[in-house]
Amino acid sequence: MTEHDFRPNIYDTTLEKGSVTWESPSNIALVKYWGKKKDQIPENPSISFTLNHCKTITTLEFTKKGDHNHFEFEVYLDGEKKDDFKPKIQTFFERIEVYLPFLKQYQFIIKTENTFPHSSGIASSASGMSALALCLMSVEKQLIKSDVIVGAVEDGINEVYFNQKASFLARLGSGSACRSIEGDLIVWGKTKSIEGSTDLFGIKYPYKVHENFKGFQDTILLVDKGEKQVSSTVGHNLMHNHPYAQNRFEQAHQNIENLKDILELGDLKAFNALVESEALTLHAMMLTSMPYFILMKPNTLEIINKIWEFREKTGLHISFTLDAGANVHVLYPKRESQEILQFIESELVDFCQNGHYICDQIGFGAELINIE
């Protein structure tokens, strides 16, 4: 598919007003995407676990208006008006208008809330932008009732096209958001290892996955709940002219190739090694960029060392991954959760800010809550 496949020819139904609510999860990359080209195209492929409990719930209310010259919307978080969110939504609407030409025809009220604390240090851009993209797709689905686009069926848009376009749109708001539409493993970025992979949207991982990885757990240790030291946009841009960028991009392709065998065979030891290497490579890219940044905190390193010591001592299959910050995602199979959770609570929680952590697990994507 190309970008042009997501441009509708006509809308053959009119809507005066309505409301739609979606909930969409966050995700955590196992192989990281770091660096992007124009139009939110990734420099390298990535693969992620979709989470289950860390979600954004977004309600989009829309009313038809007479003036079609500009975007008109308000944004609320937890019932409080958030004008500081508007520039990002404005940019998002400008990027996607060619694919959703109805945007200037409606006044929108965007009401959003997270199942995790907004100040937790967990990035809400993936869950938030994917939830909004899904709401907008539900509006478009109501506007299209006939076979006027690729992927449409006799009575409207089919599920495959709906999810692909929602992922495509979400990507234009936040790159990683394209991996939050479905679950449980999502690949984004063209790579020869994964049939059907594309830079345009995320796809469900198409190959066999061993039972060892079903119901995988992710306990998120909130080491630093403050604002990001470096925004994602700035961080990705630092990969331009980075001395190690090309080697990193090649490494990501190779790691996805290696992960295929790991996932099929259920090799938890190899999984731990690959995922931890990916996390540390992401931080190495920031350490060696110009300007350079240290995203970890002392407690991040304390937690990593504790995990390594515990794994060596017990033989349990515990590992960590990191986002572009100080927080630690502790990954482990469900069958070992009792012992590992006990270790987390007794040994690791003390390194969290105010003792805060979140228990999550692998999930299966977004869900439509209501449509009126």
Contacts in CASP RR format, 6 or more apart in sequence:
PFRMAT RR
TARGET T0000
AUTHOR 0000-0000-0000
METHOD contacts of the structure
MODEL  1
MTEHDFRPNIYDTTLEKGSVTWESPSNIALVKYWGKKKDQIPENPSISFT
LNHCKTITTLEFTKKGDHNHFEFEVYLDGEKKDDFKPKIQTFFERIEVYL
PFLKQYQFIIKTENTFPHSSGIASSASGMSALALCLMSVEKQLIKSDVIV
GAVEDGINEVYFNQKASFLARLGSGSACRSIEGDLIVWGKTKSIEGSTDL
FGIKYPYKVHENFKGFQDTILLVDKGEKQVSSTVGHNLMHNHPYAQNRFE
QAHQNIENLKDILELGDLKAFNALVESEALTLHAMMLTSMPYFILMKPNT
LEIINKIWEFREKTGLHISFTLDAGANVHVLYPKRESQEILQFIESELVD
FCQNGHYICDQIGFGAELINIE
1 150 0 8 1.000
1 164 0 8 1.000
1 198 0 8 1.000
1 200 0 8 1.000
2 200 0 8 1.000
3 99 0 8 1.000
3 168 0 8 1.000
3 200 0 8 1.000
5 149 0 8 1.000
5 150 0 8 1.000
5 151 0 8 1.000
6 99 0 8 1.000
6 164 0 8 1.000
6 165 0 8 1.000
6 168 0 8 1.000
6 169 0 8 1.000
7 98 0 8 1.000
7 99 0 8 1.000
7 149 0 8 1.000
8 99 0 8 1.000
8 101 0 8 1.000
8 140 0 8 1.000
8 144 0 8 1.000
8 148 0 8 1.000
8 149 0 8 1.000
9 148 0 8 1.000
9 149 0 8 1.000
10 148 0 8 1.000
11 101 0 8 1.000
11 102 0 8 1.000
11 140 0 8 1.000
11 143 0 8 1.000
11 144 0 8 1.000
12 143 0 8 1.000
12 144 0 8 1.000
12 145 0 8 1.000
12 146 0 8 1.000
12 148 0 8 1.000
13 142 0 8 1.000
13 143 0 8 1.000
13 144 0 8 1.000
13 145 0 8 1.000
14 64 0 8 1.000
14 143 0 8 1.000
15 62 0 8 1.000
15 64 0 8 1.000
15 139 0 8 1.000
15 142 0 8 1.000
15 143 0 8 1.000
16 63 0 8 1.000
16 64 0 8 1.000
17 61 0 8 1.000
17 62 0 8 1.000
17 63 0 8 1.000
17 64 0 8 1.000
18 61 0 8 1.000
18 62 0 8 1.000
18 63 0 8 1.000
18 372 0 8 1.000
19 59 0 8 1.000
19 60 0 8 1.000
19 61 0 8 1.000
19 62 0 8 1.000
19 370 0 8 1.000
19 371 0 8 1.000
19 372 0 8 1.000
20 59 0 8 1.000
20 60 0 8 1.000
20 135 0 8 1.000
20 138 0 8 1.000
20 139 0 8 1.000
20 368 0 8 1.000
20 370 0 8 1.000
20 371 0 8 1.000
20 372 0 8 1.000
21 57 0 8 1.000
21 58 0 8 1.000
21 59 0 8 1.000
21 60 0 8 1.000
21 135 0 8 1.000
21 368 0 8 1.000
21 369 0 8 1.000
21 370 0 8 1.000
21 371 0 8 1.000
22 57 0 8 1.000
22 58 0 8 1.000
22 131 0 8 1.000
22 134 0 8 1.000
22 135 0 8 1.000
22 138 0 8 1.000
22 366 0 8 1.000
22 367 0 8 1.000
22 368 0 8 1.000
22 369 0 8 1.000
23 55 0 8 1.000
23 56 0 8 1.000
23 57 0 8 1.000
23 58 0 8 1.000
23 131 0 8 1.000
23 366 0 8 1.000
23 367 0 8 1.000
23 369 0 8 1.000
24 55 0 8 1.000
24 56 0 8 1.000
24 58 0 8 1.000
24 127 0 8 1.000
24 128 0 8 1.000
24 130 0 8 1.000
24 131 0 8 1.000
24 134 0 8 1.000
24 180 0 8 1.000
24 181 0 8 1.000
24 365 0 8 1.000
24 366 0 8 1.000
25 50 0 8 1.000
25 51 0 8 1.000
25 52 0 8 1.000
25 53 0 8 1.000
25 54 0 8 1.000
25 55 0 8 1.000
25 127 0 8 1.000
25 180 0 8 1.000
25 363 0 8 1.000
25 365 0 8 1.000
25 366 0 8 1.000
26 51 0 8 1.000
26 54 0 8 1.000
26 55 0 8 1.000
26 56 0 8 1.000
26 116 0 8 1.000
26 122 0 8 1.000
26 123 0 8 1.000
26 124 0 8 1.000
26 126 0 8 1.000
26 127 0 8 1.000
26 180 0 8 1.000
27 48 0 8 1.000
27 49 0 8 1.000
27 50 0 8 1.000
27 51 0 8 1.000
27 126 0 8 1.000
27 176 0 8 1.000
27 179 0 8 1.000
27 180 0 8 1.000
27 186 0 8 1.000
28 48 0 8 1.000
28 49 0 8 1.000
28 51 0 8 1.000
28 218 0 8 1.000
28 321 0 8 1.000
28 323 0 8 1.000
28 329 0 8 1.000
29 46 0 8 1.000
29 47 0 8 1.000
29 48 0 8 1.000
29 176 0 8 1.000
29 179 0 8 1.000
29 278 0 8 1.000
29 321 0 8 1.000
29 323 0 8 1.000
30 47 0 8 1.000
30 48 0 8 1.000
30 49 0 8 1.000
30 259 0 8 1.000
30 274 0 8 1.000
30 275 0 8 1.000
30 278 0 8 1.000
30 321 0 8 1.000
31 45 0 8 1.000
31 46 0 8 1.000
31 47 0 8 1.000
31 252 0 8 1.000
31 255 0 8 1.000
31 256 0 8 1.000
31 259 0 8 1.000
31 274 0 8 1.000
31 278 0 8 1.000
32 46 0 8 1.000
32 252 0 8 1.000
32 278 0 8 1.000
32 279 0 8 1.000
32 281 0 8 1.000
32 282 0 8 1.000
33 42 0 8 1.000
33 43 0 8 1.000
33 44 0 8 1.000
33 45 0 8 1.000
33 46 0 8 1.000
33 175 0 8 1.000
33 176 0 8 1.000
33 188 0 8 1.000
33 189 0 8 1.000
33 252 0 8 1.000
34 43 0 8 1.000
34 44 0 8 1.000
34 235 0 8 1.000
34 236 0 8 1.000
34 239 0 8 1.000
34 248 0 8 1.000
34 282 0 8 1.000
34 285 0 8 1.000
34 324 0 8 1.000
35 42 0 8 1.000
35 43 0 8 1.000
35 44 0 8 1.000
35 235 0 8 1.000
35 236 0 8 1.000
35 237 0 8 1.000
35 239 0 8 1.000
35 240 0 8 1.000
35 245 0 8 1.000
36 42 0 8 1.000
36 43 0 8 1.000
36 175 0 8 1.000
36 236 0 8 1.000
36 239 0 8 1.000
37 43 0 8 1.000
39 95 0 8 1.000
39 172 0 8 1.000
40 171 0 8 1.000
40 172 0 8 1.000
40 173 0 8 1.000
40 175 0 8 1.000
41 199 0 8 1.000
42 175 0 8 1.000
42 188 0 8 1.000
42 189 0 8 1.000
42 199 0 8 1.000
43 239 0 8 1.000
43 245 0 8 1.000
43 249 0 8 1.000
44 189 0 8 1.000
44 248 0 8 1.000
44 249 0 8 1.000
44 252 0 8 1.000
44 253 0 8 1.000
45 187 0 8 1.000
45 188 0 8 1.000
45 189 0 8 1.000
45 190 0 8 1.000
45 191 0 8 1.000
45 194 0 8 1.000
45 197 0 8 1.000
45 252 0 8 1.000
45 253 0 8 1.000
45 256 0 8 1.000
46 176 0 8 1.000
46 179 0 8 1.000
46 187 0 8 1.000
46 188 0 8 1.000
46 189 0 8 1.000
46 252 0 8 1.000
47 185 0 8 1.000
47 186 0 8 1.000
47 187 0 8 1.000
47 188 0 8 1.000
47 205 0 8 1.000
47 256 0 8 1.000
47 259 0 8 1.000
48 176 0 8 1.000
48 179 0 8 1.000
48 185 0 8 1.000
48 186 0 8 1.000
48 188 0 8 1.000
49 184 0 8 1.000
49 185 0 8 1.000
49 216 0 8 1.000
49 218 0 8 1.000
49 331 0 8 1.000
49 362 0 8 1.000
49 363 0 8 1.000
50 179 0 8 1.000
50 180 0 8 1.000
50 182 0 8 1.000
50 183 0 8 1.000
50 184 0 8 1.000
50 185 0 8 1.000
50 186 0 8 1.000
50 362 0 8 1.000
50 363 0 8 1.000
50 364 0 8 1.000
50 365 0 8 1.000
51 218 0 8 1.000
51 360 0 8 1.000
51 361 0 8 1.000
51 362 0 8 1.000
51 363 0 8 1.000
52 360 0 8 1.000
52 361 0 8 1.000
52 362 0 8 1.000
52 363 0 8 1.000
52 364 0 8 1.000
53 115 0 8 1.000
53 116 0 8 1.000
53 358 0 8 1.000
53 359 0 8 1.000
53 360 0 8 1.000
53 361 0 8 1.000
54 114 0 8 1.000
54 115 0 8 1.000
54 116 0 8 1.000
54 122 0 8 1.000
54 127 0 8 1.000
54 220 0 8 1.000
54 358 0 8 1.000
54 360 0 8 1.000
55 114 0 8 1.000
55 115 0 8 1.000
55 116 0 8 1.000
55 127 0 8 1.000
55 131 0 8 1.000
56 112 0 8 1.000
56 113 0 8 1.000
56 114 0 8 1.000
56 115 0 8 1.000
56 124 0 8 1.000
56 127 0 8 1.000
56 128 0 8 1.000
56 130 0 8 1.000
56 131 0 8 1.000
57 112 0 8 1.000
57 113 0 8 1.000
57 114 0 8 1.000
57 115 0 8 1.000
57 131 0 8 1.000
57 369 0 8 1.000
58 110 0 8 1.000
58 111 0 8 1.000
58 112 0 8 1.000
58 128 0 8 1.000
58 131 0 8 1.000
58 132 0 8 1.000
58 134 0 8 1.000
58 135 0 8 1.000
59 110 0 8 1.000
59 111 0 8 1.000
59 112 0 8 1.000
59 135 0 8 1.000
59 370 0 8 1.000
60 108 0 8 1.000
60 109 0 8 1.000
60 110 0 8 1.000
60 111 0 8 1.000
60 132 0 8 1.000
60 135 0 8 1.000
60 136 0 8 1.000
60 138 0 8 1.000
60 139 0 8 1.000
61 108 0 8 1.000
61 109 0 8 1.000
61 111 0 8 1.000
62 106 0 8 1.000
62 107 0 8 1.000
62 108 0 8 1.000
62 109 0 8 1.000
62 139 0 8 1.000
63 106 0 8 1.000
63 107 0 8 1.000
64 105 0 8 1.000
64 106 0 8 1.000
64 107 0 8 1.000
65 72 0 8 1.000
65 105 0 8 1.000
65 106 0 8 1.000
65 107 0 8 1.000
66 105 0 8 1.000
68 104 0 8 1.000
68 105 0 8 1.000
69 104 0 8 1.000
70 104 0 8 1.000
71 90 0 8 1.000
71 93 0 8 1.000
71 94 0 8 1.000
71 103 0 8 1.000
71 104 0 8 1.000
72 104 0 8 1.000
72 106 0 8 1.000
72 107 0 8 1.000
72 108 0 8 1.000
73 86 0 8 1.000
73 89 0 8 1.000
73 93 0 8 1.000
73 107 0 8 1.000
73 108 0 8 1.000
73 109 0 8 1.000
73 110 0 8 1.000
74 81 0 8 1.000
74 108 0 8 1.000
74 109 0 8 1.000
74 110 0 8 1.000
75 81 0 8 1.000
75 82 0 8 1.000
75 83 0 8 1.000
75 85 0 8 1.000
75 86 0 8 1.000
75 89 0 8 1.000
75 110 0 8 1.000
75 112 0 8 1.000
76 82 0 8 1.000
76 109 0 8 1.000
76 110 0 8 1.000
76 111 0 8 1.000
76 112 0 8 1.000
77 85 0 8 1.000
77 112 0 8 1.000
77 113 0 8 1.000
77 118 0 8 1.000
78 113 0 8 1.000
78 118 0 8 1.000
79 111 0 8 1.000
79 113 0 8 1.000
88 173 0 8 1.000
89 110 0 8 1.000
89 132 0 8 1.000
91 173 0 8 1.000
92 129 0 8 1.000
92 132 0 8 1.000
92 172 0 8 1.000
92 173 0 8 1.000
93 103 0 8 1.000
95 172 0 8 1.000
95 173 0 8 1.000
96 103 0 8 1.000
96 136 0 8 1.000
96 169 0 8 1.000
96 172 0 8 1.000
96 173 0 8 1.000
97 103 0 8 1.000
97 104 0 8 1.000
99 165 0 8 1.000
99 168 0 8 1.000
99 169 0 8 1.000
100 136 0 8 1.000
100 140 0 8 1.000
100 169 0 8 1.000
102 139 0 8 1.000
102 140 0 8 1.000
102 143 0 8 1.000
103 136 0 8 1.000
106 139 0 8 1.000
110 132 0 8 1.000
112 128 0 8 1.000
112 131 0 8 1.000
112 132 0 8 1.000
114 124 0 8 1.000
114 127 0 8 1.000
116 122 0 8 1.000
116 124 0 8 1.000
116 358 0 8 1.000
117 225 0 8 1.000
118 124 0 8 1.000
119 225 0 8 1.000
119 226 0 8 1.000
120 222 0 8 1.000
120 225 0 8 1.000
120 356 0 8 1.000
120 358 0 8 1.000
121 222 0 8 1.000
121 224 0 8 1.000
121 225 0 8 1.000
121 226 0 8 1.000
121 228 0 8 1.000
121 327 0 8 1.000
122 220 0 8 1.000
122 222 0 8 1.000
122 327 0 8 1.000
122 358 0 8 1.000
123 176 0 8 1.000
123 228 0 8 1.000
123 232 0 8 1.000
123 323 0 8 1.000
125 173 0 8 1.000
125 174 0 8 1.000
125 176 0 8 1.000
125 177 0 8 1.000
125 232 0 8 1.000
126 174 0 8 1.000
126 175 0 8 1.000
126 176 0 8 1.000
126 177 0 8 1.000
126 179 0 8 1.000
126 180 0 8 1.000
127 177 0 8 1.000
127 180 0 8 1.000
128 174 0 8 1.000
128 177 0 8 1.000
129 170 0 8 1.000
129 173 0 8 1.000
129 174 0 8 1.000
129 175 0 8 1.000
129 177 0 8 1.000
130 166 0 8 1.000
130 167 0 8 1.000
130 170 0 8 1.000
130 177 0 8 1.000
130 178 0 8 1.000
130 180 0 8 1.000
130 181 0 8 1.000
130 366 0 8 1.000
131 366 0 8 1.000
132 170 0 8 1.000
133 166 0 8 1.000
133 167 0 8 1.000
133 169 0 8 1.000
133 170 0 8 1.000
133 173 0 8 1.000
133 177 0 8 1.000
133 181 0 8 1.000
134 166 0 8 1.000
134 170 0 8 1.000
134 181 0 8 1.000
134 366 0 8 1.000
134 368 0 8 1.000
136 169 0 8 1.000
137 157 0 8 1.000
137 162 0 8 1.000
137 165 0 8 1.000
137 166 0 8 1.000
137 169 0 8 1.000
138 368 0 8 1.000
138 371 0 8 1.000
140 157 0 8 1.000
141 156 0 8 1.000
141 157 0 8 1.000
141 162 0 8 1.000
144 152 0 8 1.000
144 156 0 8 1.000
144 157 0 8 1.000
145 155 0 8 1.000
145 156 0 8 1.000
146 152 0 8 1.000
146 154 0 8 1.000
146 156 0 8 1.000
147 153 0 8 1.000
147 154 0 8 1.000
147 156 0 8 1.000
149 157 0 8 1.000
149 161 0 8 1.000
150 161 0 8 1.000
151 157 0 8 1.000
151 158 0 8 1.000
151 160 0 8 1.000
151 161 0 8 1.000
152 158 0 8 1.000
152 161 0 8 1.000
157 165 0 8 1.000
163 181 0 8 1.000
163 182 0 8 1.000
164 201 0 8 1.000
165 201 0 8 1.000
166 181 0 8 1.000
166 366 0 8 1.000
167 178 0 8 1.000
167 179 0 8 1.000
167 181 0 8 1.000
167 182 0 8 1.000
167 201 0 8 1.000
167 202 0 8 1.000
168 178 0 8 1.000
168 200 0 8 1.000
168 201 0 8 1.000
170 177 0 8 1.000
170 178 0 8 1.000
170 180 0 8 1.000
170 181 0 8 1.000
171 177 0 8 1.000
171 178 0 8 1.000
171 188 0 8 1.000
171 200 0 8 1.000
171 201 0 8 1.000
171 202 0 8 1.000
174 232 0 8 1.000
175 188 0 8 1.000
176 188 0 8 1.000
178 188 0 8 1.000
178 201 0 8 1.000
178 202 0 8 1.000
179 186 0 8 1.000
179 188 0 8 1.000
179 202 0 8 1.000
180 186 0 8 1.000
180 365 0 8 1.000
180 366 0 8 1.000
181 202 0 8 1.000
181 365 0 8 1.000
181 366 0 8 1.000
182 202 0 8 1.000
182 204 0 8 1.000
182 364 0 8 1.000
182 365 0 8 1.000
182 366 0 8 1.000
183 204 0 8 1.000
183 362 0 8 1.000
183 363 0 8 1.000
183 364 0 8 1.000
183 365 0 8 1.000
184 205 0 8 1.000
184 215 0 8 1.000
184 362 0 8 1.000
184 363 0 8 1.000
184 364 0 8 1.000
184 365 0 8 1.000
185 204 0 8 1.000
185 205 0 8 1.000
185 209 0 8 1.000
185 263 0 8 1.000
186 202 0 8 1.000
186 203 0 8 1.000
186 204 0 8 1.000
186 205 0 8 1.000
187 194 0 8 1.000
187 197 0 8 1.000
187 202 0 8 1.000
187 203 0 8 1.000
187 204 0 8 1.000
187 205 0 8 1.000
187 256 0 8 1.000
188 197 0 8 1.000
188 199 0 8 1.000
188 201 0 8 1.000
188 202 0 8 1.000
188 203 0 8 1.000
189 197 0 8 1.000
189 198 0 8 1.000
189 199 0 8 1.000
189 202 0 8 1.000
190 197 0 8 1.000
190 198 0 8 1.000
190 199 0 8 1.000
191 197 0 8 1.000
191 253 0 8 1.000
191 256 0 8 1.000
191 257 0 8 1.000
192 253 0 8 1.000
193 253 0 8 1.000
193 256 0 8 1.000
193 257 0 8 1.000
193 260 0 8 1.000
194 203 0 8 1.000
194 205 0 8 1.000
194 206 0 8 1.000
194 207 0 8 1.000
194 256 0 8 1.000
194 260 0 8 1.000
195 206 0 8 1.000
196 203 0 8 1.000
196 206 0 8 1.000
197 203 0 8 1.000
205 263 0 8 1.000
207 260 0 8 1.000
207 263 0 8 1.000
207 264 0 8 1.000
208 263 0 8 1.000
208 264 0 8 1.000
209 263 0 8 1.000
209 264 0 8 1.000
210 263 0 8 1.000
210 264 0 8 1.000
210 265 0 8 1.000
210 266 0 8 1.000
211 266 0 8 1.000
212 266 0 8 1.000
212 268 0 8 1.000
212 333 0 8 1.000
213 263 0 8 1.000
213 266 0 8 1.000
213 271 0 8 1.000
213 333 0 8 1.000
213 362 0 8 1.000
214 334 0 8 1.000
214 362 0 8 1.000
215 333 0 8 1.000
215 334 0 8 1.000
215 361 0 8 1.000
215 362 0 8 1.000
216 331 0 8 1.000
216 332 0 8 1.000
216 333 0 8 1.000
216 334 0 8 1.000
216 361 0 8 1.000
216 362 0 8 1.000
217 330 0 8 1.000
217 331 0 8 1.000
217 332 0 8 1.000
217 333 0 8 1.000
217 334 0 8 1.000
217 337 0 8 1.000
217 340 0 8 1.000
217 359 0 8 1.000
217 360 0 8 1.000
217 361 0 8 1.000
217 362 0 8 1.000
218 329 0 8 1.000
218 330 0 8 1.000
218 331 0 8 1.000
218 360 0 8 1.000
218 361 0 8 1.000
218 362 0 8 1.000
219 329 0 8 1.000
219 330 0 8 1.000
219 332 0 8 1.000
219 341 0 8 1.000
219 344 0 8 1.000
219 357 0 8 1.000
219 358 0 8 1.000
219 359 0 8 1.000
219 360 0 8 1.000
220 327 0 8 1.000
220 328 0 8 1.000
220 329 0 8 1.000
220 330 0 8 1.000
220 357 0 8 1.000
220 358 0 8 1.000
220 359 0 8 1.000
220 360 0 8 1.000
221 303 0 8 1.000
221 327 0 8 1.000
221 328 0 8 1.000
221 329 0 8 1.000
221 330 0 8 1.000
221 344 0 8 1.000
221 348 0 8 1.000
221 349 0 8 1.000
221 351 0 8 1.000
221 352 0 8 1.000
221 357 0 8 1.000
222 327 0 8 1.000
222 352 0 8 1.000
222 353 0 8 1.000
222 354 0 8 1.000
222 355 0 8 1.000
222 356 0 8 1.000
222 357 0 8 1.000
222 358 0 8 1.000
223 297 0 8 1.000
223 299 0 8 1.000
223 300 0 8 1.000
223 303 0 8 1.000
223 326 0 8 1.000
223 327 0 8 1.000
223 328 0 8 1.000
223 351 0 8 1.000
223 352 0 8 1.000
223 353 0 8 1.000
224 297 0 8 1.000
224 325 0 8 1.000
224 326 0 8 1.000
224 327 0 8 1.000
224 353 0 8 1.000
225 353 0 8 1.000
225 354 0 8 1.000
225 356 0 8 1.000
228 324 0 8 1.000
228 325 0 8 1.000
229 293 0 8 1.000
229 295 0 8 1.000
229 325 0 8 1.000
230 286 0 8 1.000
230 293 0 8 1.000
230 295 0 8 1.000
230 324 0 8 1.000
232 324 0 8 1.000
235 286 0 8 1.000
235 289 0 8 1.000
235 324 0 8 1.000
238 285 0 8 1.000
238 286 0 8 1.000
238 289 0 8 1.000
238 290 0 8 1.000
238 291 0 8 1.000
239 245 0 8 1.000
239 248 0 8 1.000
239 285 0 8 1.000
239 289 0 8 1.000
242 248 0 8 1.000
242 285 0 8 1.000
242 288 0 8 1.000
242 289 0 8 1.000
243 288 0 8 1.000
244 284 0 8 1.000
244 285 0 8 1.000
244 288 0 8 1.000
245 285 0 8 1.000
248 281 0 8 1.000
248 285 0 8 1.000
251 281 0 8 1.000
252 278 0 8 1.000
255 274 0 8 1.000
255 277 0 8 1.000
255 278 0 8 1.000
258 270 0 8 1.000
258 274 0 8 1.000
259 271 0 8 1.000
259 274 0 8 1.000
261 267 0 8 1.000
262 270 0 8 1.000
262 271 0 8 1.000
262 274 0 8 1.000
263 271 0 8 1.000
268 317 0 8 1.000
268 333 0 8 1.000
269 317 0 8 1.000
271 317 0 8 1.000
271 319 0 8 1.000
272 311 0 8 1.000
272 317 0 8 1.000
272 318 0 8 1.000
272 319 0 8 1.000
272 331 0 8 1.000
275 319 0 8 1.000
275 320 0 8 1.000
275 321 0 8 1.000
275 331 0 8 1.000
276 319 0 8 1.000
276 320 0 8 1.000
276 321 0 8 1.000
278 321 0 8 1.000
279 320 0 8 1.000
279 321 0 8 1.000
279 322 0 8 1.000
280 322 0 8 1.000
282 322 0 8 1.000
282 324 0 8 1.000
283 295 0 8 1.000
283 296 0 8 1.000
283 322 0 8 1.000
286 292 0 8 1.000
286 293 0 8 1.000
286 294 0 8 1.000
286 295 0 8 1.000
286 324 0 8 1.000
287 293 0 8 1.000
287 294 0 8 1.000
295 322 0 8 1.000
295 324 0 8 1.000
295 325 0 8 1.000
295 326 0 8 1.000
296 322 0 8 1.000
296 325 0 8 1.000
296 326 0 8 1.000
297 326 0 8 1.000
299 326 0 8 1.000
299 351 0 8 1.000
299 352 0 8 1.000
300 322 0 8 1.000
300 326 0 8 1.000
300 327 0 8 1.000
300 328 0 8 1.000
302 351 0 8 1.000
303 320 0 8 1.000
303 328 0 8 1.000
303 348 0 8 1.000
303 351 0 8 1.000
304 320 0 8 1.000
304 328 0 8 1.000
306 347 0 8 1.000
306 348 0 8 1.000
306 351 0 8 1.000
307 318 0 8 1.000
307 319 0 8 1.000
307 320 0 8 1.000
307 330 0 8 1.000
307 348 0 8 1.000
310 316 0 8 1.000
310 318 0 8 1.000
310 343 0 8 1.000
310 347 0 8 1.000
311 317 0 8 1.000
311 318 0 8 1.000
311 319 0 8 1.000
314 339 0 8 1.000
316 332 0 8 1.000
316 336 0 8 1.000
316 339 0 8 1.000
316 340 0 8 1.000
317 332 0 8 1.000
317 333 0 8 1.000
317 336 0 8 1.000
318 330 0 8 1.000
318 331 0 8 1.000
318 332 0 8 1.000
318 336 0 8 1.000
318 340 0 8 1.000
318 343 0 8 1.000
319 330 0 8 1.000
319 331 0 8 1.000
319 332 0 8 1.000
320 328 0 8 1.000
320 329 0 8 1.000
320 330 0 8 1.000
320 331 0 8 1.000
321 328 0 8 1.000
321 329 0 8 1.000
321 331 0 8 1.000
322 328 0 8 1.000
322 329 0 8 1.000
323 329 0 8 1.000
330 340 0 8 1.000
330 344 0 8 1.000
330 348 0 8 1.000
332 340 0 8 1.000
334 361 0 8 1.000
341 359 0 8 1.000
344 357 0 8 1.000
348 357 0 8 1.000
349 355 0 8 1.000
349 357 0 8 1.000
END
